[in-house]
């Protein structure tokens, strides 16, 4: 199906001085400008292009790759604010409009925000919104405990992080269960921990029951977090230094450190241990 705001494979119909015309099926012929062509392009070829509207609202195609398609969430940076709304850099020549009516709060130039990209029914223009809730699935989530899901980190909260689960539902990652740095806009694999009675989803970054950190490894990791994610000790440190800091033998320290390293929770440098 050929859709505005999506990728399609279209046949090249003919070449002109300023580009190529492609067969857009029910949407008619579409121009692929020369400055949007990458690699060879010949009449009769089937090529993968992204379909959108140019500055004069004409259907046009490109081989450039936007950061997001219609029907998706993404973190985008505000390039300009004008009389009709904010314009966001989404990787194409024509910036993406977020109308004032679709802004949860005023957007500022240079800052980045999570948006949902959709096709406006009235104008057929591709626009975006920061009012995320109305684009998420309102049905009761159906997931299995331990099921792997795709997460988009959407915002930092007092509890931890809110994440969009599989592009459909809100989920929560709790601060005390996150053992690595997370950034808004980051895409990462996660796991379903619990479907709550209020239909919200508790998430984990490690498969439930698999990456539990306890005992001596937990003590090391807790102290690491308390010290800003770095401790100036390593497996080369003296037994006395290790005992003074952790209250354990060097043998047990190396064993616990190895467990954290295998779980990709720490980085081992010559000058010390760093939290990942």
C-alpha positions as protocol buffer text, in pm:
chain_id: "A"
residue {
  index: 1
  type: UNK
  ca { x: 0 y: 0 z: 0 }
}
residue {
  index: 2
  type: UNK
  ca { x: 128 y: 347 z: -93 }
}
residue {
  index: 3
  type: UNK
  ca { x: 90 y: 585 z: 203 }
}
residue {
  index: 4
  type: UNK
  ca { x: 203 y: 938 z: 280 }
}
residue {
  index: 5
  type: UNK
  ca { x: 458 y: 942 z: 559 }
}
residue {
  index: 6
  type: UNK
  ca { x: 572 y: 585 z: 494 }
}
residue {
  index: 7
  type: UNK
  ca { x: 826 y: 400 z: 283 }
}
residue {
  index: 8
  type: UNK
  ca { x: 716 y: 232 z: -38 }
}
residue {
  index: 9
  type: UNK
  ca { x: 877 y: 51 z: -328 }
}
residue {
  index: 10
  type: UNK
  ca { x: 780 y: 241 z: -643 }
}
residue {
  index: 11
  type: UNK
  ca { x: 861 y: 190 z: -1009 }
}
residue {
  index: 12
  type: UNK
  ca { x: 1057 y: 455 z: -1197 }
}
residue {
  index: 13
  type: UNK
  ca { x: 840 y: 568 z: -1491 }
}
residue {
  index: 14
  type: UNK
  ca { x: 1056 y: 827 z: -1663 }
}
residue {
  index: 15
  type: UNK
  ca { x: 1355 y: 1055 z: -1622 }
}
residue {
  index: 16
  type: UNK
  ca { x: 1346 y: 1435 z: -1655 }
}
residue {
  index: 17
  type: UNK
  ca { x: 1612 y: 1704 z: -1617 }
}
residue {
  index: 18
  type: UNK
  ca { x: 1529 y: 1763 z: -1251 }
}
residue {
  index: 19
  type: UNK
  ca { x: 1473 y: 1405 z: -1139 }
}
residue {
  index: 20
  type: UNK
  ca { x: 1252 y: 1101 z: -1191 }
}
residue {
  index: 21
  type: UNK
  ca { x: 879 y: 1040 z: -1189 }
}
residue {
  index: 22
  type: UNK
  ca { x: 762 y: 734 z: -996 }
}
residue {
  index: 23
  type: UNK
  ca { x: 441 y: 535 z: -1014 }
}
residue {
  index: 24
  type: UNK
  ca { x: 250 y: 616 z: -696 }
}
residue {
  index: 25
  type: UNK
  ca { x: -48 y: 398 z: -784 }
}
residue {
  index: 26
  type: UNK
  ca { x: -370 y: 553 z: -649 }
}
residue {
  index: 27
  type: UNK
  ca { x: -179 y: 865 z: -540 }
}
residue {
  index: 28
  type: UNK
  ca { x: -60 y: 932 z: -896 }
}
residue {
  index: 29
  type: UNK
  ca { x: 287 y: 1009 z: -1026 }
}
residue {
  index: 30
  type: UNK
  ca { x: 540 y: 1144 z: -776 }
}
residue {
  index: 31
  type: UNK
  ca { x: 864 y: 1329 z: -830 }
}
residue {
  index: 32
  type: UNK
  ca { x: 1196 y: 1204 z: -697 }
}
residue {
  index: 33
  type: UNK
  ca { x: 1425 y: 1512 z: -726 }
}
residue {
  index: 34
  type: UNK
  ca { x: 1785 y: 1465 z: -833 }
}
residue {
  index: 35
  type: UNK
  ca { x: 1914 y: 1591 z: -498 }
}
residue {
  index: 36
  type: UNK
  ca { x: 1722 y: 1311 z: -323 }
}
residue {
  index: 37
  type: UNK
  ca { x: 1869 y: 1027 z: -531 }
}
residue {
  index: 38
  type: UNK
  ca { x: 2136 y: 800 z: -386 }
}
residue {
  index: 39
  type: UNK
  ca { x: 2306 y: 549 z: -613 }
}
residue {
  index: 40
  type: UNK
  ca { x: 2188 y: 445 z: -956 }
}
residue {
  index: 41
  type: UNK
  ca { x: 1831 y: 501 z: -1072 }
}
residue {
  index: 42
  type: UNK
  ca { x: 1694 y: 389 z: -1408 }
}
residue {
  index: 43
  type: UNK
  ca { x: 1355 y: 368 z: -1576 }
}
residue {
  index: 44
  type: UNK
  ca { x: 1188 y: 40 z: -1479 }
}
residue {
  index: 45
  type: UNK
  ca { x: 1371 y: 11 z: -1145 }
}
residue {
  index: 46
  type: UNK
  ca { x: 1181 y: -56 z: -825 }
}
residue {
  index: 47
  type: UNK
  ca { x: 1323 y: 177 z: -560 }
}
residue {
  index: 48
  type: UNK
  ca { x: 1247 y: 229 z: -192 }
}
residue {
  index: 49
  type: UNK
  ca { x: 1147 y: 587 z: -117 }
}
residue {
  index: 50
  type: UNK
  ca { x: 980 y: 789 z: 157 }
}
residue {
  index: 51
  type: UNK
  ca { x: 666 y: 979 z: 56 }
}
residue {
  index: 52
  type: UNK
  ca { x: 581 y: 1322 z: 196 }
}
residue {
  index: 53
  type: UNK
  ca { x: 464 y: 1671 z: 94 }
}
residue {
  index: 54
  type: UNK
  ca { x: 701 y: 1946 z: -16 }
}
residue {
  index: 55
  type: UNK
  ca { x: 680 y: 2313 z: 90 }
}
residue {
  index: 56
  type: UNK
  ca { x: 400 y: 2368 z: -162 }
}
residue {
  index: 57
  type: UNK
  ca { x: 206 y: 2064 z: -36 }
}
residue {
  index: 58
  type: UNK
  ca { x: 284 y: 1855 z: -344 }
}
residue {
  index: 59
  type: UNK
  ca { x: 347 y: 1483 z: -312 }
}
residue {
  index: 60
  type: UNK
  ca { x: 718 y: 1414 z: -339 }
}
residue {
  index: 61
  type: UNK
  ca { x: 956 y: 1127 z: -267 }
}
residue {
  index: 62
  type: UNK
  ca { x: 1307 y: 1099 z: -132 }
}
residue {
  index: 63
  type: UNK
  ca { x: 1575 y: 840 z: -72 }
}
residue {
  index: 64
  type: UNK
  ca { x: 1679 y: 1033 z: 237 }
}
residue {
  index: 65
  type: UNK
  ca { x: 1585 y: 865 z: 564 }
}
residue {
  index: 66
  type: UNK
  ca { x: 1370 y: 1062 z: 808 }
}
residue {
  index: 67
  type: UNK
  ca { x: 1420 y: 991 z: 1177 }
}
residue {
  index: 68
  type: UNK
  ca { x: 1059 y: 879 z: 1215 }
}
residue {
  index: 69
  type: UNK
  ca { x: 758 y: 768 z: 1008 }
}
residue {
  index: 70
  type: UNK
  ca { x: 387 y: 836 z: 1043 }
}
residue {
  index: 71
  type: UNK
  ca { x: 249 y: 627 z: 1329 }
}
residue {
  index: 72
  type: UNK
  ca { x: 570 y: 631 z: 1533 }
}
residue {
  index: 73
  type: UNK
  ca { x: 709 y: 808 z: 1841 }
}
residue {
  index: 74
  type: UNK
  ca { x: 1053 y: 969 z: 1838 }
}
residue {
  index: 75
  type: UNK
  ca { x: 1273 y: 1225 z: 2010 }
}
residue {
  index: 76
  type: UNK
  ca { x: 1316 y: 1528 z: 1781 }
}
residue {
  index: 77
  type: UNK
  ca { x: 1485 y: 1867 z: 1819 }
}
residue {
  index: 78
  type: UNK
  ca { x: 1304 y: 2197 z: 1766 }
}
residue {
  index: 79
  type: UNK
  ca { x: 1467 y: 2385 z: 1477 }
}
residue {
  index: 80
  type: UNK
  ca { x: 1239 y: 2693 z: 1478 }
}
residue {
  index: 81
  type: UNK
  ca { x: 922 y: 2839 z: 1624 }
}
residue {
  index: 82
  type: UNK
  ca { x: 699 y: 3041 z: 1392 }
}
residue {
  index: 83
  type: UNK
  ca { x: 346 y: 3178 z: 1382 }
}
residue {
  index: 84
  type: UNK
  ca { x: 184 y: 2837 z: 1315 }
}
residue {
  index: 85
  type: UNK
  ca { x: 381 y: 2630 z: 1563 }
}
residue {
  index: 86
  type: UNK
  ca { x: 719 y: 2465 z: 1619 }
}
residue {
  index: 87
  type: UNK
  ca { x: 921 y: 2305 z: 1342 }
}
residue {
  index: 88
  type: UNK
  ca { x: 1129 y: 2000 z: 1425 }
}
residue {
  index: 89
  type: UNK
  ca { x: 1432 y: 1854 z: 1252 }
}
residue {
  index: 90
  type: UNK
  ca { x: 1335 y: 1506 z: 1136 }
}
residue {
  index: 91
  type: UNK
  ca { x: 1613 y: 1447 z: 885 }
}
residue {
  index: 92
  type: UNK
  ca { x: 1447 y: 1593 z: 574 }
}
residue {
  index: 93
  type: UNK
  ca { x: 1482 y: 1931 z: 402 }
}
residue {
  index: 94
  type: UNK
  ca { x: 1131 y: 2035 z: 506 }
}
residue {
  index: 95
  type: UNK
  ca { x: 1100 y: 2045 z: 886 }
}
residue {
  index: 96
  type: UNK
  ca { x: 812 y: 1875 z: 1067 }
}
residue {
  index: 97
  type: UNK
  ca { x: 536 y: 2098 z: 1211 }
}
residue {
  index: 98
  type: UNK
  ca { x: 402 y: 2066 z: 1564 }
}
residue {
  index: 99
  type: UNK
  ca { x: 100 y: 2302 z: 1567 }
}
residue {
  index: 100
  type: UNK
  ca { x: 48 y: 2506 z: 1881 }
}
residue {
  index: 101
  type: UNK
  ca { x: -273 y: 2309 z: 1941 }
}
residue {
  index: 102
  type: UNK
  ca { x: -66 y: 1988 z: 1955 }
}
residue {
  index: 103
  type: UNK
  ca { x: 186 y: 2114 z: 2210 }
}
residue {
  index: 104
  type: UNK
  ca { x: 139 y: 1995 z: 2568 }
}
residue {
  index: 105
  type: UNK
  ca { x: 360 y: 2284 z: 2672 }
}
residue {
  index: 106
  type: UNK
  ca { x: 533 y: 2554 z: 2463 }
}
residue {
  index: 107
  type: UNK
  ca { x: 830 y: 2410 z: 2272 }
}
residue {
  index: 108
  type: UNK
  ca { x: 1165 y: 2587 z: 2278 }
}
residue {
  index: 109
  type: UNK
  ca { x: 1420 y: 2614 z: 1997 }
}
residue {
  index: 110
  type: UNK
  ca { x: 1717 y: 2385 z: 2046 }
}
residue {
  index: 111
  type: UNK
  ca { x: 1544 y: 2153 z: 2291 }
}
residue {
  index: 112
  type: UNK
  ca { x: 1430 y: 1799 z: 2208 }
}
residue {
  index: 113
  type: UNK
  ca { x: 1091 y: 1645 z: 2281 }
}
residue {
  index: 114
  type: UNK
  ca { x: 920 y: 1310 z: 2236 }
}
residue {
  index: 115
  type: UNK
  ca { x: 653 y: 1346 z: 1966 }
}
residue {
  index: 116
  type: UNK
  ca { x: 405 y: 1127 z: 1784 }
}
residue {
  index: 117
  type: UNK
  ca { x: 393 y: 1169 z: 1406 }
}
residue {
  index: 118
  type: UNK
  ca { x: 62 y: 1138 z: 1227 }
}
residue {
  index: 119
  type: UNK
  ca { x: -122 y: 1233 z: 908 }
}
residue {
  index: 120
  type: UNK
  ca { x: -370 y: 1515 z: 951 }
}
residue {
  index: 121
  type: UNK
  ca { x: -705 y: 1396 z: 811 }
}
residue {
  index: 122
  type: UNK
  ca { x: -810 y: 1737 z: 680 }
}
residue {
  index: 123
  type: UNK
  ca { x: -492 y: 1851 z: 505 }
}
residue {
  index: 124
  type: UNK
  ca { x: -307 y: 1521 z: 441 }
}
residue {
  index: 125
  type: UNK
  ca { x: -4 y: 1695 z: 591 }
}
residue {
  index: 126
  type: UNK
  ca { x: 241 y: 1509 z: 812 }
}
residue {
  index: 127
  type: UNK
  ca { x: 243 y: 1674 z: 1155 }
}
residue {
  index: 128
  type: UNK
  ca { x: 350 y: 1585 z: 1507 }
}
residue {
  index: 129
  type: UNK
  ca { x: 217 y: 1617 z: 1861 }
}
residue {
  index: 130
  type: UNK
  ca { x: 362 y: 1616 z: 2211 }
}
residue {
  index: 131
  type: UNK
  ca { x: 22 y: 1516 z: 2353 }
}
residue {
  index: 132
  type: UNK
  ca { x: 129 y: 1154 z: 2366 }
}
residue {
  index: 133
  type: UNK
  ca { x: -151 y: 1006 z: 2576 }
}
residue {
  index: 134
  type: UNK
  ca { x: -416 y: 1033 z: 2305 }
}
residue {
  index: 135
  type: UNK
  ca { x: -206 y: 831 z: 2061 }
}
residue {
  index: 136
  type: UNK
  ca { x: -144 y: 539 z: 2295 }
}
residue {
  index: 137
  type: UNK
  ca { x: -359 y: 228 z: 2310 }
}
residue {
  index: 138
  type: UNK
  ca { x: -648 y: 262 z: 2556 }
}
residue {
  index: 139
  type: UNK
  ca { x: -729 y: -110 z: 2563 }
}
residue {
  index: 140
  type: UNK
  ca { x: -621 y: -330 z: 2853 }
}
residue {
  index: 141
  type: UNK
  ca { x: -262 y: -439 z: 2787 }
}
residue {
  index: 142
  type: UNK
  ca { x: -210 y: -810 z: 2722 }
}
residue {
  index: 143
  type: UNK
  ca { x: 146 y: -918 z: 2798 }
}
residue {
  index: 144
  type: UNK
  ca { x: 308 y: -1216 z: 2967 }
}
residue {
  index: 145
  type: UNK
  ca { x: 534 y: -1193 z: 3269 }
}
residue {
  index: 146
  type: UNK
  ca { x: 891 y: -1187 z: 3141 }
}
residue {
  index: 147
  type: UNK
  ca { x: 789 y: -1106 z: 2781 }
}
residue {
  index: 148
  type: UNK
  ca { x: 1051 y: -910 z: 2588 }
}
residue {
  index: 149
  type: UNK
  ca { x: 929 y: -572 z: 2460 }
}
residue {
  index: 150
  type: UNK
  ca { x: 1065 y: -266 z: 2279 }
}
residue {
  index: 151
  type: UNK
  ca { x: 1089 y: 45 z: 2494 }
}
residue {
  index: 152
  type: UNK
  ca { x: 1122 y: 414 z: 2414 }
}
residue {
  index: 153
  type: UNK
  ca { x: 1234 y: 611 z: 2721 }
}
residue {
  index: 154
  type: UNK
  ca { x: 990 y: 902 z: 2724 }
}
residue {
  index: 155
  type: UNK
  ca { x: 1050 y: 1096 z: 3045 }
}
residue {
  index: 156
  type: UNK
  ca { x: 1220 y: 1101 z: 3386 }
}
residue {
  index: 157
  type: UNK
  ca { x: 992 y: 1091 z: 3691 }
}
residue {
  index: 158
  type: UNK
  ca { x: 1025 y: 1084 z: 4068 }
}
residue {
  index: 159
  type: UNK
  ca { x: 975 y: 707 z: 4055 }
}
residue {
  index: 160
  type: UNK
  ca { x: 1219 y: 641 z: 3770 }
}
residue {
  index: 161
  type: UNK
  ca { x: 1128 y: 650 z: 3402 }
}
residue {
  index: 162
  type: UNK
  ca { x: 814 y: 634 z: 3193 }
}
residue {
  index: 163
  type: UNK
  ca { x: 861 y: 429 z: 2876 }
}
residue {
  index: 164
  type: UNK
  ca { x: 641 y: 361 z: 2576 }
}
residue {
  index: 165
  type: UNK
  ca { x: 598 y: -15 z: 2538 }
}
residue {
  index: 166
  type: UNK
  ca { x: 592 y: -152 z: 2181 }
}
residue {
  index: 167
  type: UNK
  ca { x: 461 y: 185 z: 2064 }
}
residue {
  index: 168
  type: UNK
  ca { x: 128 y: 111 z: 2237 }
}
residue {
  index: 169
  type: UNK
  ca { x: 120 y: 153 z: 2616 }
}
residue {
  index: 170
  type: UNK
  ca { x: 280 y: 341 z: 2902 }
}
residue {
  index: 171
  type: UNK
  ca { x: 511 y: 146 z: 3130 }
}
residue {
  index: 172
  type: UNK
  ca { x: 724 y: 230 z: 3434 }
}
residue {
  index: 173
  type: UNK
  ca { x: 1088 y: 152 z: 3508 }
}
residue {
  index: 174
  type: UNK
  ca { x: 1155 y: 205 z: 3878 }
}
residue {
  index: 175
  type: UNK
  ca { x: 1471 y: 387 z: 3986 }
}
residue {
  index: 176
  type: UNK
  ca { x: 1584 y: 113 z: 4226 }
}
residue {
  index: 177
  type: UNK
  ca { x: 1567 y: -146 z: 3945 }
}
residue {
  index: 178
  type: UNK
  ca { x: 1764 y: 49 z: 3686 }
}
residue {
  index: 179
  type: UNK
  ca { x: 2137 y: -22 z: 3693 }
}
residue {
  index: 180
  type: UNK
  ca { x: 2251 y: 169 z: 3388 }
}
residue {
  index: 181
  type: UNK
  ca { x: 2228 y: 516 z: 3242 }
}
residue {
  index: 182
  type: UNK
  ca { x: 1909 y: 590 z: 3049 }
}
residue {
  index: 183
  type: UNK
  ca { x: 1837 y: 893 z: 2831 }
}
residue {
  index: 184
  type: UNK
  ca { x: 1506 y: 1032 z: 2709 }
}
residue {
  index: 185
  type: UNK
  ca { x: 1460 y: 916 z: 2350 }
}
residue {
  index: 186
  type: UNK
  ca { x: 1668 y: 603 z: 2401 }
}
residue {
  index: 187
  type: UNK
  ca { x: 1534 y: 281 z: 2248 }
}
residue {
  index: 188
  type: UNK
  ca { x: 1610 y: -31 z: 2445 }
}
residue {
  index: 189
  type: UNK
  ca { x: 1486 y: -384 z: 2504 }
}
residue {
  index: 190
  type: UNK
  ca { x: 1295 y: -446 z: 2824 }
}
residue {
  index: 191
  type: UNK
  ca { x: 1078 y: -706 z: 2996 }
}
residue {
  index: 192
  type: UNK
  ca { x: 729 y: -713 z: 3143 }
}
residue {
  index: 193
  type: UNK
  ca { x: 748 y: -748 z: 3520 }
}
residue {
  index: 194
  type: UNK
  ca { x: 386 y: -696 z: 3624 }
}
residue {
  index: 195
  type: UNK
  ca { x: 47 y: -588 z: 3486 }
}
residue {
  index: 196
  type: UNK
  ca { x: -109 y: -389 z: 3768 }
}
residue {
  index: 197
  type: UNK
  ca { x: -476 y: -369 z: 3863 }
}
residue {
  index: 198
  type: UNK
  ca { x: -484 y: -6 z: 3741 }
}
residue {
  index: 199
  type: UNK
  ca { x: -384 y: -139 z: 3394 }
}
residue {
  index: 200
  type: UNK
  ca { x: -36 y: 12 z: 3416 }
}
residue {
  index: 201
  type: UNK
  ca { x: 275 y: -188 z: 3336 }
}
residue {
  index: 202
  type: UNK
  ca { x: 581 y: -239 z: 3555 }
}
residue {
  index: 203
  type: UNK
  ca { x: 895 y: -298 z: 3352 }
}
residue {
  index: 204
  type: UNK
  ca { x: 1246 y: -435 z: 3399 }
}
residue {
  index: 205
  type: UNK
  ca { x: 1558 y: -400 z: 3187 }
}
residue {
  index: 206
  type: UNK
  ca { x: 1665 y: -753 z: 3269 }
}
residue {
  index: 207
  type: UNK
  ca { x: 1461 y: -1071 z: 3236 }
}
residue {
  index: 208
  type: UNK
  ca { x: 1283 y: -1129 z: 3568 }
}
residue {
  index: 209
  type: UNK
  ca { x: 1474 y: -1364 z: 3795 }
}
residue {
  index: 210
  type: UNK
  ca { x: 1780 y: -1365 z: 3573 }
}
residue {
  index: 211
  type: UNK
  ca { x: 1987 y: -1062 z: 3665 }
}
residue {
  index: 212
  type: UNK
  ca { x: 1921 y: -1030 z: 4036 }
}
residue {
  index: 213
  type: UNK
  ca { x: 2217 y: -874 z: 4214 }
}
residue {
  index: 214
  type: UNK
  ca { x: 2261 y: -970 z: 4576 }
}
residue {
  index: 215
  type: UNK
  ca { x: 2526 y: -1073 z: 4824 }
}
residue {
  index: 216
  type: UNK
  ca { x: 2876 y: -931 z: 4784 }
}
residue {
  index: 217
  type: UNK
  ca { x: 2810 y: -821 z: 4424 }
}
residue {
  index: 218
  type: UNK
  ca { x: 2510 y: -621 z: 4545 }
}
residue {
  index: 219
  type: UNK
  ca { x: 2718 y: -458 z: 4819 }
}
residue {
  index: 220
  type: UNK
  ca { x: 2980 y: -350 z: 4566 }
}
residue {
  index: 221
  type: UNK
  ca { x: 2719 y: -216 z: 4327 }
}
residue {
  index: 222
  type: UNK
  ca { x: 2533 y: -26 z: 4601 }
}
residue {
  index: 223
  type: UNK
  ca { x: 2855 y: 142 z: 4711 }
}
residue {
  index: 224
  type: UNK
  ca { x: 2937 y: 219 z: 4349 }
}
residue {
  index: 225
  type: UNK
  ca { x: 2603 y: 400 z: 4307 }
}
residue {
  index: 226
  type: UNK
  ca { x: 2650 y: 589 z: 4632 }
}
residue {
  index: 227
  type: UNK
  ca { x: 2981 y: 723 z: 4499 }
}
residue {
  index: 228
  type: UNK
  ca { x: 2850 y: 861 z: 4171 }
}
residue {
  index: 229
  type: UNK
  ca { x: 2916 y: 549 z: 3965 }
}
residue {
  index: 230
  type: UNK
  ca { x: 3293 y: 526 z: 4020 }
}
residue {
  index: 231
  type: UNK
  ca { x: 3524 y: 365 z: 4275 }
}
residue {
  index: 232
  type: UNK
  ca { x: 3906 y: 397 z: 4248 }
}
residue {
  index: 233
  type: UNK
  ca { x: 3971 y: 27 z: 4315 }
}
residue {
  index: 234
  type: UNK
  ca { x: 4029 y: -268 z: 4086 }
}
residue {
  index: 235
  type: UNK
  ca { x: 4136 y: -632 z: 4090 }
}
residue {
  index: 236
  type: UNK
  ca { x: 4494 y: -499 z: 4110 }
}
residue {
  index: 237
  type: UNK
  ca { x: 4428 y: -316 z: 4438 }
}
residue {
  index: 238
  type: UNK
  ca { x: 4588 y: -448 z: 4755 }
}
residue {
  index: 239
  type: UNK
  ca { x: 4394 y: -689 z: 4982 }
}
residue {
  index: 240
  type: UNK
  ca { x: 4413 y: -430 z: 5262 }
}
residue {
  index: 241
  type: UNK
  ca { x: 4258 y: -156 z: 5047 }
}
residue {
  index: 242
  type: UNK
  ca { x: 3978 y: -389 z: 4933 }
}
residue {
  index: 243
  type: UNK
  ca { x: 3904 y: -504 z: 5287 }
}
residue {
  index: 244
  type: UNK
  ca { x: 3898 y: -148 z: 5420 }
}
residue {
  index: 245
  type: UNK
  ca { x: 3647 y: -43 z: 5155 }
}
residue {
  index: 246
  type: UNK
  ca { x: 3426 y: -350 z: 5119 }
}
residue {
  index: 247
  type: UNK
  ca { x: 3496 y: -562 z: 5425 }
}
residue {
  index: 248
  type: UNK
  ca { x: 3572 y: -868 z: 5211 }
}
residue {
  index: 249
  type: UNK
  ca { x: 3874 y: -1063 z: 5095 }
}
residue {
  index: 250
  type: UNK
  ca { x: 4038 y: -988 z: 4763 }
}
residue {
  index: 251
  type: UNK
  ca { x: 3936 y: -1334 z: 4639 }
}
residue {
  index: 252
  type: UNK
  ca { x: 3569 y: -1270 z: 4714 }
}
residue {
  index: 253
  type: UNK
  ca { x: 3595 y: -917 z: 4574 }
}
residue {
  index: 254
  type: UNK
  ca { x: 3727 y: -1046 z: 4240 }
}
residue {
  index: 255
  type: UNK
  ca { x: 3453 y: -1310 z: 4227 }
}
residue {
  index: 256
  type: UNK
  ca { x: 3177 y: -1055 z: 4294 }
}
residue {
  index: 257
  type: UNK
  ca { x: 3331 y: -809 z: 4049 }
}
residue {
  index: 258
  type: UNK
  ca { x: 3336 y: -1077 z: 3781 }
}
residue {
  index: 259
  type: UNK
  ca { x: 2964 y: -1141 z: 3837 }
}
residue {
  index: 260
  type: UNK
  ca { x: 2885 y: -770 z: 3786 }
}
residue {
  index: 261
  type: UNK
  ca { x: 3101 y: -758 z: 3475 }
}
residue {
  index: 262
  type: UNK
  ca { x: 2928 y: -1061 z: 3319 }
}
residue {
  index: 263
  type: UNK
  ca { x: 2592 y: -892 z: 3374 }
}
residue {
  index: 264
  type: UNK
  ca { x: 2728 y: -583 z: 3193 }
}
residue {
  index: 265
  type: UNK
  ca { x: 2665 y: -367 z: 3497 }
}
residue {
  index: 266
  type: UNK
  ca { x: 3020 y: -236 z: 3540 }
}
residue {
  index: 267
  type: UNK
  ca { x: 3317 y: -136 z: 3330 }
}
residue {
  index: 268
  type: UNK
  ca { x: 3658 y: -240 z: 3458 }
}
residue {
  index: 269
  type: UNK
  ca { x: 3925 y: 27 z: 3400 }
}
residue {
  index: 270
  type: UNK
  ca { x: 4286 y: 41 z: 3517 }
}
residue {
  index: 271
  type: UNK
  ca { x: 4195 y: 329 z: 3749 }
}
residue {
  index: 272
  type: UNK
  ca { x: 3881 y: 173 z: 3897 }
}
residue {
  index: 273
  type: UNK
  ca { x: 3527 y: 44 z: 3852 }
}
residue {
  index: 274
  type: UNK
  ca { x: 3262 y: 238 z: 3658 }
}
residue {
  index: 275
  type: UNK
  ca { x: 2888 y: 185 z: 3659 }
}
residue {
  index: 276
  type: UNK
  ca { x: 2729 y: 122 z: 3320 }
}
